Amino acid sequence: MIGAGPAGAATALFAARRGHRVVILDKESFPRDKPCGEGLMPNGLGTLRALDVAGLTREAPPLNGIQFGLPHAPPAVVAFPEHGGERSGLGIRRLDFDARLVSALDREPRIRFHPRTEVRAVSYAPTGGPTVVTSDGELRAGRVVIADGLRSSLRHRLGWTVGPRPPHRYGIVAHWQVDGPLDPWVRITFADGLEVYEGPVAGRQRMVALLCYQARMREFGGRLEARYREIVEAIRPGLRHAERVGPVYAVGPFWYRASTVAAHGVFLVGDAAGFTDPITGEGIAAGLRQARAVVDALDSPTPERVYREAHRRLTKDPRRVASLLLRLSRTPALVARGIRSHERAPQTLSTLLGIGFGYWGFNRITPREWIRLFTGR
Ligand SMILES: Cc1cc2nc3c(=O)[nH]c(=O)nc-3n(C[C@H](O)[C@H](O)[C@H](O)COP(=O)(O)OP(=O)(O)OC[C@H]3O[C@@H](n4cnc5c(N)ncnc54)[C@H](O)[C@@H]3O)c2cc1C
């Protein structure tokens, strides 16, 4: 197992609890931070509960849904749809969340966790299982699961990387300390060529991320922190008196795919298996669900084929919803129409979120609702 982020750590825990012996390697030492919007969507909570990692979500504020809007105008308030008894997401802090997952690895007798161990290559041969080349030597394993994140150097070395696909998008993320009552909403504001995401995390902090296309990244050249602050304060005047805490991270580009997610005893999970864009806030939940699917597949006589099919099922509709939201992000007029349509039919956007979470298919939205969404009438 390579990578102890949410996808890799969850895979290791599920596999160990099914009786597999697991070696898991990560190049970092923990706790380590990860630039992220830190919204765990409600469709990830069931898998998190199945992991049964005590305290993983302690202190994480609930998320009721998303408020979509344009600057200085009232937003569309879209509650998360209820499904399988789950209605809320959680605002988690990755520094803490990932560290708690890693402590669970240390407590599991069938897992050997090696932090500060970089994997340099994974190769496979017709017989004998894949070989893993690490900074400390070579390992042979029956199966290797790679969860080394968005830019996955190991996927690249296997020749399986597709992307990044233009137009390139980037994220700039930091935290703000706020006084006052907890605001349990993710707020997404679409501005000219960028979006501002804001959501609560533990300790009275708010995560504020800017997502933007390459054209706007030039403004940040040599003045990342100052320009980040200017944009946040212009679009979120309420944060003018808040203190920014910790570093400002810049990440991207996004949109990677893998030409295959399983072959020859090597499996990809989480961002390494493909990631469209943070716009759906879905990456952690998706990684947790894939972790469960890959471990289920290991018990079958054809695990690669079973996992490839499960991965396609889990990701197909969420990817289409992400593409739709990206289209909105490039066209503020469409956002304005979507907000207008929400006033008349408040259920449609909530249903669309549910499709993105994999709760139901696109046919849940009627042709009339689609027309209303795109015309505002
Ligand atoms: C700006 C932004 C906002 C986002 N917002 C959200 C959100 O609100 N909600 C959400 O659910 N998702 C969000 N995401 C996506 C989310 O961050 C990812 O989907 C998630 O972190 C993927 O988890 P992972 O375990 O696949 O990879 P990661 O969390 O990236 O973990 C990969 C691990 O692999 C290790 N590693 C890498 N290379 C090697 C190597 N060669 N050898 C050993 N170890 C290695 C790394 O050290 C790391 O610990 C956002 C992403 C971005 C960029």
The ligand as an ORCA input file, in Angstrom:
! r2SCAN-3c Opt
* xyz 0 1
  C      -7.934     23.089     -3.543
  C      -8.557     21.751     -3.235
  C      -9.771     21.700     -2.579
  C     -10.348     20.455     -2.286
  N     -11.524     20.426     -1.610
  C     -12.041     19.243     -1.230
  C     -13.193     19.182     -0.386
  O     -13.749     20.195      0.067
  N     -13.672     17.948     -0.065
  C     -13.094     16.796     -0.509
  O     -13.580     15.702     -0.190
  N     -12.007     16.823     -1.298
  C     -11.467     18.014     -1.663
  N     -10.332     18.043     -2.415
  C      -9.766     16.771     -2.900
  C      -9.026     16.024     -1.788
  O      -8.054     16.851     -1.210
  C      -8.394     14.775     -2.388
  O      -9.350     14.129     -3.200
  C      -7.908     13.802     -1.324
  O      -6.869     14.345     -0.556
  C      -7.390     12.531     -2.011
  O      -6.904     11.633     -1.048
  P      -5.796     10.578     -1.435
  O      -5.624      9.724     -0.237
  O      -6.121      9.975     -2.753
  O      -4.451     11.431     -1.703
  P      -3.638     12.423     -0.742
  O      -4.496     12.942      0.322
  O      -2.981     13.400     -1.666
  O      -2.526     11.473     -0.085
  C      -1.478     10.947     -0.864
  C      -0.375     10.456      0.091
  O       0.611      9.787     -0.690
  C       1.896     10.127     -0.207
  N       2.847      9.930     -1.326
  C       2.881     10.604     -2.482
  N       3.873     10.117     -3.264
  C       4.473      9.130     -2.558
  C       5.582      8.261     -2.840
  N       6.224      8.293     -4.005
  N       5.956      7.389     -1.887
  C       5.299      7.317     -0.681
  N       4.248      8.130     -0.385
  C       3.842      8.996     -1.308
  C       1.748     11.580      0.225
  O       2.740     11.930      1.161
  C       0.327     11.597      0.799
  O       0.335     11.361      2.199
  C      -9.719     19.258     -2.708
  C      -8.493     19.313     -3.378
  C      -7.910     20.539     -3.632
  C      -6.587     20.563     -4.336
*
